[in-house]
């Protein structure tokens, strides 16, 4: 699980979010529709990354349960 949580997708999403925050702080420009699209894109990226982690975790748990069931059946 650790390899998915610290994977490049999540690290990339976090660092790009930090860069977006720095950009908001440093700019003297008003918030425009382009900024809104960039934030929307970042939100989608984070959601997909977290969804992939959850989905992978679910698959791992299913595989462990199936393996445990096979071992319990084999012992009978």
N, C-alpha and C positions, 0 to 999 in steps of 0.2 A: 504494500500500500504506500509505503514511503516513496517509492520511485515514481508513483503517479502524482502524489501531492507536491513533490519537489521537482516535477517534470518541467520541461521547457515551456509548455503551454501556459501553465499557471504563473510561472516566473515572468514570462514575457508579458502576460496580461497585467500583472502587478506593476512591473516597471513602466509599461506604457501608461498606466493610470497615474503613476507618480509624475511622469513627464507631462501629462495633460494638466495635472494640478499645478505644476510649476509654470506651465504656459498661461494658465488663467491668472496666476499671481503676477507674472512678469509683464503681461501685455497691458497697454494703455487703451487698447481697442475695446469697444463694447462687445457683449456676447452676441454672436450672429448665428444665422441658421447653419453655417458651416461648422461652428463649434458644437451645435446641437447634434449634427450628424456624426461628428467625430465621437462625441460621448455616447451616442446611440450605438455606434459601431463597437466601441469599447465594451459597452454593457452586453452586447450580443456575444462578443468574444469571451467574456468572463462566464456568461451563462453556458455557453457551449463547452468550455473547459471544465467547469464544475460538473456539468452533465456527463461528460466523458469519464470523469473520475468516479462519479456515483455509479455509472453503468458498469465500469470495470470492477468496482468493488462488489456490485451485485453479482456479476458473473463469477468472481472468485468465491463468494459465499455459496453460490449454487453448486459450483464444482466441489467444494469441500463437503457439502451436504450429500451430494451424489456419491462421493468417494466413501463417506462414512456409512451410507446405506449399503453400498456394495460390500464393505468390510463386515458389517453386521450380518448381512445375508450369507456371506461366505463362512462365517463362524458357526452358523447353525447347523 
